[in-house]
């Protein structure tokens, strides 16, 4: 098949959508398909990348970019590629562009819904009174785009059920995003390499590390973790809270840590290169997260693949990912959070059991398995189109 992936964010940008599209491209190519990515320009992009077409773009919100999607040169190139499938991964400029091309050339359109936009309206609306209107607009935008596709892909049942409440009536397939499991294997990195990074961050060999990796922003609910750490870290000299990542909320989150009096036990390491991120998961003893805005939560799966037990605030998107007492725990209150952390950090045998189970639990999320499942969705829509053509 000749497959066109349309996305506003792509490698070298670091986020869930960019990672998902990159993994999909690489593994669909291993399956023998021709895969073309249409995305935004990025000053850090490799000039020699293969089958990636970038449209002019402008910066927007931290490392994100917005595409100026009308480009006659790319339009001519797309026509020559004779695409069999167009797969959009955004509802914004590049998604609109892909949808337009699909309609123009009568190409089947599949859309992956990656982001619950009503959880992000605070970036646009600064006054609470307008937030209700903004959330309704986000739901309407999501519904209209999904219903304009031939079929929709979502990573979890949580997202499927949400789209049904939006009145999305097109077929919805649940296909969890995969990752390159090998990249996160603890065996890939030497002990000396990991200890060197820990030392550079001010973490001693004896310190226990609670690790957060991800975007530093309001919707990630990091403030809740910081408030929890105020009590938890109070009498624990051997525990540090390490945050790796960047985002629009970094300054506010840092100020919160200072105000709570845990600045000396909280380490903000900043954003790290995507190619090296597997190494940084090895710094932690437990991966912690309180976000309620995830559609799947790839960082949880990455942490488990790295051999880290996960302790996360309960969320439907984690059903089947975090298995209580097996590879981690989901907490409902700060008291539960404290108990789970203690049970893991100070019970060596229990921690060892959780670490082993963590690695085993994510084998189903391989990048190749993800590509095979997406390929099956492509074939469904192409077969449906052929049947419809014969009937006509």
BABAVEX-494784 format. One record per residue: residue in one letter; x, z, y of N, C-alpha, C, O in turn. Coordinates in steps of 0.001 Angstrom, whole numbers, plus 500000, padded with zeros to 6 digits. Each point is the difference from the previous one (the first is absolute). Layout:
# residues N
AXZYXZYXZYXZY/...
END
This chain:
# residues 392
X500832500000498794499168500000501206500866500000501255501117500518499997/X498363498905501055500593500107501329499189501042500765498812499807500257/X501836501295500102499298501166500541500484500306501407501205500051500247/X497872500152500667500336500371501369499601501440500277498825500353499897/X502154500485500456499740501395500356500095500135501516501026499663500593/X497922500822500026499963500130501464499983501485500362499133500749499549/X501830499665501266500128501411500344500621500167501384500878499230500389/X498663501776500350500584500274501318501284500814499898500758500079500966/X499494500526497879501184500832499839500688499665498673499351499872498962/X501971499990501097500751499571498812501437500484500140500460500316501098/X500239499737497779501403500393499995500779499246501081499834498786500120/X501011501888500675500585501322499804499214501170500591500515501117500040/X498260498660500417499201501129500462499705500928498827499907499555498856/X499947501734501434499815501000498954498605500608500107499738500810500888/X499385498803498220498667500581499909499367499520498697500551499136499318/X498302501420500343499386499691498718499621498545499823500193499440498921/X499270499935502120499564498610499894501207499079499836499993499107499153/X501037501110501653501207499169499916500616500088498604500419498991499432/X499632502224500023500553500197498655499150499302498948500525499346499099/X498161500798501022499078499398499030500153498487499956500067499416498918/X499990499938502253500095498541500053501348499526499474500073498992499297/X500995501726501040501323499629499499500050500089498475500481499079499340/X499023502027500098499985500167498543499169498898499336500380499465498958/X498492500208501655499127498979499434500693498638499998499964499290498995/X500661500343502112500701498714500086501076499904498918500050499026499249/X500801501981500678501130499953499078499542499887498541500605499271499214/X498344501440500433499584500019498593499082498838499638499989499573498845/X499254499913502092499254498766499722500967498836499785499747499111499186/X501356500906501551501019498962499801500622500112498612500299498983499374/X499900502242500140500525500187498645499030499464498953500408499607498907/X498300500382501437498988499462499094499903498473500084499202499384499294/X501615500013501573500066498544500073499205499357501120499883498775500041/X499568502017500869499194499450501090500860499718501239501065500589500184/X498451498510500643500620499750501300499268500852501028498802499825500217/X501923501104500418499361500956500895500582499856501407501215500026500193/X497895499823500776500399499819501390499384501119500839498795500242499939/X502041500430500840499533501087500858499920499507501437500933499383500516/X497945500897500114499805499668501409499843501313500749499059500756499758/X501874499510501157500033501304500647500568499879501408500177498897500516/X500104502236500093500482500019501383501529499933500060500687500359499044/X499824499180502080501440500045500228500451501452500077499231500882500382/X502019499352499252500575501341500084501485499846500273500683499265499287/X499830501412501733501419499821500350500957500401498886501154499572499996/X498379501253499048500872500456498912499883499134498738500680500257499007/X498470498731501032499757499188498801501230499160499643500748499561500872/X499436500231497829501086499164499488499721498547500385498918499477499736/X502044499894500875499828498613500453499895499017498831499518498881500174/X500932501532498639500008499105498846498930500344498964500091499564498852/X498893501216501541498970500368499032499261498748499516499815499035500741/X499770501018497983499449498813499349498481500037500001499388501011499655/X500009497862500742498539499824499986499259501057500822498911500440499633/X501695499955501477499349500905500950499906499280501334501012499593500568/X497783500255499921499752499305501263499540501029501029499010500701499794/X501708499377501293499707501020501011499451499370501279500570499052500540/X498318501493499924499393499511501234500452500895501150500312501171499785/X499725498291501429500409500816501153499148501266500097498801499979499720/X501843501133500686499288501267500078500548500844501132501061499718500557/X498193501321499769500427500942501029499943501414499419499186500266499115/X501670500650501370499999501372499468498674500697500291499355499744501017/X500251501151498059498773500778500166500123501278499197500182499955498783/X499721501198501892499989501300499338501196500203499068499936499700498807/X501137500808501757501192500313499213500598498715499439500290499079500764/X499903500836497913500657498837499398499028498879499655500424498949499520/X498280501254500715499012498977499660500065498853501010500495500156501116/X498981498664498449499975498842500867498665499293499853499352500082498957/X500240499218502103498753499238499980500345498517500104500712499580500912/X498772499632498142500308498582499974499167499194500991498819500275500210/X501816498733500391499299499026500835499782498788499103500809499072499981/X498079500948499270499939499238498756499836498491500118500240499297499018/X499367500179502121499840498541500048501370499353500105500710500183500989/X499659499056497980501312499370499947499872498648499304499904499961498774/X500090498927501969499799498663499423501002499662498904499644499340499024/X501621501107501124501029499694499007499647500637498652500103499352498959/X499486501906501065499645500678498744498731499398499412499867499915498779/X499208499669502063498784499336499505500351498761499188499431499772498933/X501503499431501569500412498784499283500698500352498692499814499327498986/X500997501739501046500702500412498789499005500473498934500146499682498820/X498860501064501601499008500516499055499271498846499312499742500051498797/X499935498932501954499293498850499430500842499351498910499468499571498976/X501846500355501238500886499375499009500185500867498754500325499481498932/X499475501825501191500221500913498869498914499909498938500206500413498859/X498630499044501519498875499865499058499698501333499292500053500099498774/X499629500917502038499743501331499456498770500007499105498985499377500310/X501123501344498566498864500189499090499195501239500373498784500049499811/X501920500957500727499380501286500336500563500474501331501196499866500261/X497937500690500577500462500719501184499612501460499815498846500323499721/X502139500549500440499806501436499803500378500712501291501181500120500327/X497816500352500405500245500697501268500181501495499739499363500576499118/X501527500038501676500293501421499873499862500719501331500582501066500199/X498660498361500698499750500568501306498713499415500551499620498883499648/X499709501868501217498777499510500640500292499480501410499080499612500720/X502159500379499663500364499654501370500658498615500066499736499198499105/X501102500461501890500388498604500219500373499178498773499466498907499816/X501437501590499339500396499184498845498880499903498975499897498994499297/X499272502021500606498845499940499111498976498990500486499443499230499217/X500319500785502079499075499032500596500541498585499818499250499066499719/X502059500794500446500652498706499809499803499512498568499625498849499774/X500633502039499256499830499626498598498567499630499670499753499040499269/X499308501712501264498580499701499774499625498645500592499242499240499398/X501289500465501775499721498713500653500523498839499152499321498988499824/X501903501175499654500591498964499153499176499818498719499770498875499556/X499792502237499860499204499933498772498717499208500228499610499187499162/X499744501049501960498758499275500318500286498534500291499261499117499565/X501817500629501172500332498629500415500286499111498796499574498846499965/X501152501692499037500415499191498861499260500352498703500380499553498918/X498568501246501206499171500365498844500832500639498882499923499598498839/X500868501401501538500865500718499066499377501365499725499578500673500940/X500354499754497804499457501330499697500752501096500751501226499959500112/X498029501019500400500580501068500813499770501358499334498862500400499751/X502230500293499967499946501377499496500593500907501064501001499670500636/X498364501474499545500465500928501039500262501379499405499166500536499270/X502002500041501047500265501388499621499755500895501202500556499790501079/X498599501216498713499687500967501059500943501185499836499823500825499104/X501178499254501767501059500996499881499767501261500816500462501074499616/X498831498816501502499991501071500997498590500425500363499152499156500291/X500591502140499696498701500538500433500076500180501516500459501032500488/X499090497964500242500220499963501441499280501099500768500444500382501083/X498468500129498386499293501038500750500831501282500094499704500870500819/X501341499250498342500895501152500087501088499812501050500801500904500240/X499228497923500384501073499690500949499497499729501418500763499525500841/X497970500768499435499442499655501313500614500810501133499874499624501166/X500790501485498507500613500823501061501119499254500722500386500387501103/X500143498544498289501026499222500681499414499156501133500713499603500922/X498000500132498999499343499144500992499184500825500981500030499759501207/X499238501221498263499093500800500827500616501366500257500294500741499062/X499901499589502202500595501274500363498957501044500383500334501160500238/X498410498426499820498931500926500364499067500168498807499470499024499469/X500337502225500117499210500278498813498604499422500032499463499620498960/X499936500305502228498623499505500121499881498543499557498930499563499576/X502170499686500523499967498584499632500406499755498547499919498874499507/X500514502181499815500528499808498657498935499543499006500289499218499094/X498483501266501074498913499586499104499773498497500083499809499326498988/X500217500165502233499824498558500199501166499230499382499805498960499372/X501408501562500812501186499336499453499949499958498475500364498992499394/X499184502102499982499922500031498541498947499014499490500209499347498978/X498674500543501718498977499028499608500538498584500110499723499151499153/X501046500603501897500608498681500182500985499703498873500039498883499484/X500762502122500133500970499820498913499284499691498687500453499152499231/X498439501529500510499250499750498767499407498594500004500007499315498977/X499484500260502169499401498668500110501058498914499809499764499009499309/X501398501182501306501098499041499847500392499871498528500177498895499487/X499958502257499838500391500003498593498960499283499155500345499171499158/X498386501142501062498912499376499241499988498494500193499919499246499030/X500161500316502215499903498567500284501153499220499379499801498910499465/X501414501656500608501132499259499437499894499942498479500208498943499405/X499471502176499968499894500014498539498915499038499515500180499309498997/X498711500650501707498902499114499597500285498531500280499270499126499533/X501790500598501228500373498607500252500920499443498908500269498800499960/X500214502091499148500870499572498906499169499671498765498830500371499918/X501774498935499123499314499733498738499977501242499118499042500225499260/X502002500569500819500023501277499292500977500932500698500839499571500791/X499033501722498896500784501033500683500741500825498959499478500285498922/X501765500098501425500804500878499157500234501306500746500327499988501187/X499507501137498124500291501311500576500882500772499022499977499721498801/X500803501249501692500925500708499104499378501140499200500545500394498968/X498309500150501495499403501152499316498475499938500072499423499280500814/X499943501501498307498542500113500028499513500620501303498911499681500476/X501889501196500093499652500611501286499710498917501032499023500089500744/X501825498893499299499841498938500998498828499092499634499259499561500880/X500569500158497841498857499182499578498690500658500407499118499347500560/X500756501936499161498770500717500350499778500011501513498865499913500469/X502219500195500283499882499980501459499478498647500479499105499942500843/X501458498960498618499559498665500405498543499760499633499286499296500714/X500280501273498200498580499863499629499105500684501024498899499524500276/X501560501586500288499206500654501057499997499167501274499099500131500829/X501917499005499330500047499086501148499085498793499796499840499185500909/X499559500694497904499179498842499625500815498745499734499573498891500321/X501604501292499089500762498852499497499342499565498692499864500797499071/X499726497927500861499270499530498830500806499024499134499524499588498942/X501678500038501484500839499119499187500607500785498824500120501223500079/X500265498087498829500597500695498854501229500801500424500848499505500743/X499242501738498777501123500880500343500723500405498717499406500601499105/X501876499066500817500816500364498834500961501122500388500614499953501066/X499516501055498071500938501096500232501317499678499301500067499961498771/X500978499808502020501326499671499460501036500870500716500384499689501127/X500073501391498240501007500856500643501281499220500286500457499212499173/X500108501016501992501259499359500366501129500545499138500033501191499688/X500889497935499931501135500415499177501259500179500824500052499612501167/X500960500978498221501290500177500652501119499641499021499774499897498794/X501420499917501734501184499769499173500482501353499487500752500696500682/X498819499672498128500275501335499468501490500288499896500434501129500229/X500346497859499430501444500194499820500673500484501282500951500781499966/X498537498742501158500576500354501305499973501504500244500838500526500734/X498211500164498659499809501432500271500534500891498879499880501223500079/X500697498195498896500524500774498879501149500901500449500906499560500707/X499046501694498877501058500939500380501353499576499421501045500318500568/X498936498969498311501236499547499383500729498932500795501151499678499705/X498186499773501300500589498924500798500997500549501034500820499256500539/X499098502051499726500812500579501071500857501145499457499525500828499222/X501735499207501194500907501033499519499730501326500699499519500039501132/X500799501036498174499825501342500571500829500167501263499536500592500974/X501670498899499019500878500137501171499432499277501208500112500476501129/X499279498372498627499387499223501083498858500776500637499881500049501224/X499280500558497945498860500770500498500470501256500732499478500332501064/X501503500361498368500510501220500631500646499710501354499930500820500916/X500689498027499203500616499614501271498938499836501095500199500427501137/X498673498950498506498924499828500974499402501353500368499739500277501170/X500046500564497813499459501346500262500902500766500972499521500623500947/X501762499321498807500952500716500861499933499477501430500055500771500958/X499824497893499174499914499407501337498757500408500761499967499946501229/X499006500464498033498756500454500631499952501512500164499002500544500474/X502063500132499141500025501449500141499298500731498878499546501129500182/X500359498237498652499345500610498843501078500412499004500787499163499559/X499256502120500083501022500489499081499637499659498559498874499595499710/X502087500573499400499775499717498579498926500910499419499306499614499060/X500551501588501487499052500973499471498601499866500589499048500562499459/X500816498706501635498696499883500667498999499236499150500349499042499310/X498409501395500750498880499269499399499342499196501122499870500485501125/X499718498286498564499512499095501045498574499537499723499702499428498951/X499427500835502022498654499441500003500092498706500807500397500025501165/X499244498857498231500265498680500581498724499283500403499031499945499243/X500988499503501975498958499068500444500694498708500384500946500012500788/X498589498867498658500488498687500422498798499172500420499045499853499237/X500996499608501965498881499193500475499968499927501508500917500449500688/X498027498986499800499798499806501430499712501339500674499245500818499473/X501354499396501682499731501210500780498919499665501023500283499481501080/X498489500822498561498878499644500858498828500949499743499964500708498994/X499097499290501919498896500960499971499200499941498711499660501036499430/X500029497725500095499130499859498830500641500505498706499309500167498996/X502006500078501018500676500504498796499839501516499843500401500561498980/X499020500099502015499652501421499888501228500884499771499931500998499282/X501186498629501332501236500766499819499906501362500670500644500951499556/X498561499160501509499821501285500668499532501075499016500435501150500065/X498671498456499023499503500972499015501137500532499140500056501194499705/X500850497917499893501149500437499210500889500951500802500493500997499473/X499703498681501812500841500857500839499387501386500164500708501003499907/X497986499064500336499338501295500115500122500768498687500186501217500001/X499710498070498885500170500642498708501415500512499804500204501078499441/X500782498146501021501392500384499834500360501224500838500928500731499655/X498345499501501447500291501170500843499946501282499176500873500859500126/X498107499270499035499880501191499159500875499902498757500623500980499590/X499420497835499817500699499858498728501504500190500143500623500636499151/X499966498825501904501453500043500155500498501312500612501205500246500063/X497874500577500378500353501213500737501022500862499278500977500440500606/X498809499809498092500895500882499254500799499255498929500466500599499031/X499686498082501157500715499195499002501223499345500659499903498946500627/X501219501701499211501229499509500617500538498753499303500797499258500574/X498766500513498185500574498913499208499136498741499963500265499103499200/X498707500811501646499095498840499984500044499287501344499916500633501052/X500218498031498906499973499174501203498869498976499880499650499574498899/X499787500040502240498975498950500058500649498770500631500350500013501181/X499809498923498028500681498783500447498993498873500180499258499663499077/X500722499756502123499111498875500292500833498753500257500883500000500858/X498836498945498401500697498726500170498982498953500437499006499757499315/X501254499635501822499079498998500542499953500093501508500629500863500613/X498613498233499968499851499965501450498589499534500315499255499609499101/X500381500432502164498667499562500386499606500553501348500750500773500597/X498079498842499895499578500388501344499768501496500177499945500482501131/X499921500258497777499751501437500112501241500860499871499907501227499970/X501264498133499951501220500777499718500246501099501034500257501143499625/X499673498539501648500293500992501035499024501172499941500401501160500093/X498319498527499753498990501055499932500202500886498776499840501217500084/X500512498181498778500213500751498766501244500883500126500004501138499531/X501033498346501092501202500799500221499701501186500915500466501112499754/X498767498651501288499631501085500915499175501063499277500138501194500263/X499008498355498828499182500927499215500892500908499156499766501206499927/X501259498217499435500925500783499183500736501039500851500241501118499546/X500110498515501678500677500943500908499068501134500395500385501168499979/X498377498477500383499027501006500434499659500984498887499716501169500259/X500313498349498496499665500854498864501183500850499530499858500851499122/X501296498908501470501176500800499663500662499627498685500703500818499407/X499077497937500123500615499582498725500986498853500204500361499308499049/X500067500497502178500914498896500316501297500086499203500542498982499570/X499951502240500234501284500173499293499885499737498498501014499873499312/X497741500043500173499812499712498572499334498648499770499669499645498868/X500138499610502210499354498694499927500993498935500448500567500089501089/X499640498909498072500998498965500290499310498651500172499321499523499091/X500854499869502073499469498665500266501152499005499857500864499897500871/X499130499381498024501136499118499687499832498590500552500943499209499959/X497864500460500559499773498669500542499700498970498920499928500324498814/X499898498432501613499692498907499079501266499537499288501076499954500596/X498787499704498123501130499529499210499737498580499507498840499612499862/X502210499598499868499813498610499543499177499945498722500200500799499086/X498870498250500859499115499885498837500799499791498721499623500515498947/X501469498741501130500812499724498812500643501269499435500384500030498831/X499734501018501994500676501221499576499047501176499801500442501099499666/X498269498688500532499071501123500031499926500737498668499730501201499975/X500507498094498915499986500655498696501002501144499923499757501010499340/X501366498820501340501051501018500022499514501278500681500358501105499594/X498817498732501451499579501154500792498928500837499295499837501181500304/X499436498214498761499072500806499208500762501019499144499458501048499648/X501803498641500019500782500894499151500409501280500728500531500920499379/X499229499144501921500370501193500767499016501137499780500325501160500251/X498469498514499279498945500994499928499863500678498651500497499516498982/X498809501631501036499591500682498773498506499803499758499554499912498856/X499674500020502237498561499752499929499632499059501143500497500146501116/X498638498898498605499467499113501042498672500591500466499117500254499181/X500731499968502130498764500585500516499359499074501032500692499300500739/X497988500709499296499270499126500922498588500548500185499396500514499058/X500084499371502158498645500490500291499103498901500548498907500284500492/X501539498455499431499236498890500571498660499826499292499880500204498792/X499112499412502001498684499674499458499618498568500347498855499597499800/X502098499632500718499705498652500487500537498900499092499939498824500357/X500590501541498465500622499003499134498956499175499246498928500494499650/X501411498240500109499179499193499098500517500125498570499220499927499050/X502075500257500794500577500257498687501099501051500070500041500915499178/X500843498957501792501091500951500131501200499619499152500312500672499017/X500365498244501366501147499540499218501131501020499969500745500074499022/X499386500715502047501101500965500018499837501054498903500995500514499491/X497773499811500142499775500957498913500538499422498687500647500692499214/X499069498028500576500446499340498764501522499861500002500645500186498968/X499926499487502193501457499912500113500644501350499689501018500068499311/X498377501006501204500533501344499749499967500331498509500978500508499451/X497904499204499902499874500265498570501029499185499207500616500504499061/X499558498234501331500989499146499323501411500541500177500879499746499176/X499333501006501910501307500608500269500187501311499254501058500623500081/X497901499796499185500083501252499259499614501209500810500355501123499643/X498906498667501470499571501124500832498566500394499686499119499141500021/X500618502128499688498607500453499938499365499826501387500674500155501018/X498046499527499013499284499805501266499011501141500197499237500339499095/X500786500244502090498973500971500401499348499434501252500628499915501056/X498111499701498818499324499284501078498597500551500227499371500536499087/X500159499323502130498622500389500297499058499088499210500191498784499954/X498801501813499431499094499252499123499392498812500726499525500125501130/X500494498708498205499475498764500566499628499087498840500725499925499008/X498151499385501115499542499129498910500994498912499645500049499555498853/X500739500016502109500952498917499709501085500457499029500717499171499439/X499411502144500357501031500524499102499491500252498587500761500421499129/X497958499322500646499451500171498659500676499021499041500014498793500241/X500540501731498684500734499167499058501465499839500370500782499468499212/X499603500986501982501402499947500431500622501384499855500950500188499240/X498500500784501503500455501384499882499118500713498973498791500136500189/X501827500308498740499273500646498906500343501486500001501122500388499673/X497901500438500698500231501434500175500645500645498774499499499894498880/X501623500776501365500690500717498939500870499124499129500745500504499160/X499172498176501028500797499076499195501162499437500802501159500205499638/X498539499075501469501073499456500839499966500541501418500770499559500853/X498344501393499405499878500589501323498666500710500145499370500382499014/X500208499788502239498741500685500267499351499437501265500687499532500908/X497995500521499136499257499739501233499434501327500488499350500720499241/X500894499600502015499542501284500533498801499824500920499804498941500597/X499391502124499508498817499999500864500128500995501148499236499937500964/X501712500967498939500200501019501032501487500300500097500767499678499092/X499640500946502020501410500341500167500440501031498959501148499986499555/X497949500898500063500334500981498967500356499293498688500959500374499325/X498256498598500322500329499210498810501333499297500167500802499962499068/X499442499482502112501277499317500268501166500943499733500957499625499322/X498972501595501207501091500953499831500211500337498527501135500062499528/X497782500153499758500110500344498575500642498866499197500858500238499150/X498717498526501131500545498854499273501492499837500290500789499744499090/X499594500404502176501411499860500362500843501054499290501061499689499459/X498470501551500543500743501073499332500122499750498498501059500195499405/X497831499367499998499995499771498546501004498939499579500530500034498890/X499726499021502012500953498930499669501427500390500378500918499884499188/X499263500580502048501354500268500489500700501129499250501218499972499824/X498015501013499737500628501192499421499710500164498507500203501077499439/X499328497870499932499808499987498547500716498771499458499418498918499918/X501830501251499717500859498863499636499450499153498855500053498772500054/X499427501872498927499477499252498860498772499191500388499821498865499557/X499333501739501280498800499299500453500380498794500862499410498927499878/X501584501265500996500448498886500836500553498866499136499707498830500245/X501083501514498756500581498993499123498907499209499289500089498778499882/X498887501917499646498880499352499316499268499045500936499662498881499614/X500092501568501628499301499155500977500818498765500353499451498906500129/X501853501263500026500874498874500347499977498920498915499906498810500301/X500179501609498458499975499035498892498656499274499941499944498786499801/X498975501976500375498659499404499956499775499065501181499279499008499890/X501346501319501248499835499172501197500459498572499739499295499045500326/X501884500813499086500558498672499726499130499240499002499723498814500182/X499856501868498779499169499351498979498649499570500546499448498990499563/X500011501768501392498636499755500479499851498728500828498885499506500170/X502218499956500347499884498843500894500424498681499356500108498982500683/X500129501033498027500389498753499333498938498919500164500325498813500005/X498418501578500128498902499043500164500019499321501365499263499038500217/X501564501445500703500047499426501350501193499068500195500506499878501116/X499939499478497846501135499085500142499624498820500888498842499584500040/X502146499884500669499767498867500901499536498764499238499169499239500494/X501369500559498297499598498838499211498550500144499532499242499030500015/X500376502172499573498615500240499598499042499712501144498925499437499794/X501466500948501400499207499726501204499819498495500186498887499529500235/X502207499719499661499936498548500187499117499338498945499238499083500305/X500871501386498460499180499433498921498511500233500272499175499116499768/X500492502076500724498595500301500311499483499159501163498854499552499990/X502000500236501014499594499162501134499859498549499552499069499311500418/X501842500222498741499929498649499455498665499784499282499391498937500114/X500167502068499155498722499902499282498836499835500985499049499269499722/X501029501406501421498946499856501025500017498592500592498944499425500267/X502245500020499938500109498627500498499334499029499021499242499115500395/X501061501075498325499450499094498989498472500097499941499317498997499797/X500166502192500378498536500180500008499357499170501103499016499297499770/X501549500792501429499383499316501140500180498483499881499124499240500415/X502018500310499015500214498564499812499059499447498930499454498908500158/X500357501834498763499064499564498944498575499946500528499233499100499660/X500427501863501165498666500024500597499794498773500889498928499396500000/X502107500247500752499911498838500884499843498719499181499221499117500360/X501537500785498515499909498799499162498604499866499395499442498904499958/X499993502213499574498653499970499443498985499570501040499077499238499712/X501107501263501506499085499654501076500110498503500341498999499335500264/X502253500149499722500231498580500328499351499096498963499405498978500341/X500716501412498365499387499190498928498464500029500110499325498996499776/X500157502172500571498542500129500113499453499184501161498857499544499969/X501968500277501053499564499235501172500019498513499713499664499199500872/
END
